[in-house]
């Protein structure tokens, strides 16, 4: 059995909803139970196949910038502080 690591994945509600729809469609099409976890594993696996493409790298850049922005905002706000305007 190959080594498996557990990973915590943070997704937008839109991405999560789209993956759930894919799971539902796959369940109907394949006539097999397809979970959200199965869909996410397949998407990650397929995505890794094209990881060297410019489109993929552009998406990685967008995601990294988005995380940086959220962290910057979170650093300025705390449980007792209001966000800076």
WOTAWO-V159557 format. One record per backbone hydrogen bond with DSSP energy under -0.5 kcal/mol. NH is the residue of the N-H (numbers start at 1). CO is the residue of the C=O. E is the energy in kcal/mol with one decimal. If there is no record, write none. Layout:
# WOTAWO-V159557
nh:NH co:CO e:E
nh:NH co:CO e:E
This chain:
# WOTAWO-V159557
nh:9 co:7 e:-0.5
nh:11 co:9 e:-0.6
nh:16 co:12 e:-2.4
nh:17 co:13 e:-2.6
nh:18 co:14 e:-2.4
nh:19 co:15 e:-2.2
nh:20 co:16 e:-2.2
nh:21 co:17 e:-2.2
nh:22 co:18 e:-2.2
nh:23 co:19 e:-2.2
nh:24 co:20 e:-2.3
nh:25 co:21 e:-2.7
nh:26 co:22 e:-2.7
nh:27 co:23 e:-2.2
nh:28 co:24 e:-2.1
nh:29 co:25 e:-2.9
nh:30 co:26 e:-3.0
nh:31 co:27 e:-1.3
nh:32 co:27 e:-0.7
nh:34 co:32 e:-0.5
nh:35 co:33 e:-0.5
nh:39 co:35 e:-2.0
nh:40 co:36 e:-2.7
nh:41 co:37 e:-2.4
nh:42 co:38 e:-2.2
nh:43 co:39 e:-2.7
nh:44 co:40 e:-2.4
nh:45 co:41 e:-2.6
nh:46 co:42 e:-2.7
nh:47 co:43 e:-2.6
nh:48 co:44 e:-2.2
nh:49 co:45 e:-0.9
nh:49 co:46 e:-0.5
nh:50 co:46 e:-0.9
nh:50 co:47 e:-0.6
nh:51 co:48 e:-1.1
nh:53 co:50 e:-1.8
nh:57 co:53 e:-2.2
nh:58 co:54 e:-2.2
nh:59 co:55 e:-1.8
nh:60 co:56 e:-2.3
nh:61 co:57 e:-2.3
nh:62 co:58 e:-2.3
nh:63 co:59 e:-2.5
nh:64 co:60 e:-2.7
nh:65 co:61 e:-2.5
nh:66 co:62 e:-2.1
nh:67 co:63 e:-2.4
nh:68 co:64 e:-2.3
nh:69 co:65 e:-2.4
nh:70 co:66 e:-2.4
nh:71 co:67 e:-2.6
nh:72 co:68 e:-2.3
nh:73 co:69 e:-2.3
nh:74 co:70 e:-2.6
nh:75 co:71 e:-2.2
nh:76 co:72 e:-1.1
nh:76 co:73 e:-0.5
nh:77 co:73 e:-1.0
nh:81 co:78 e:-0.9
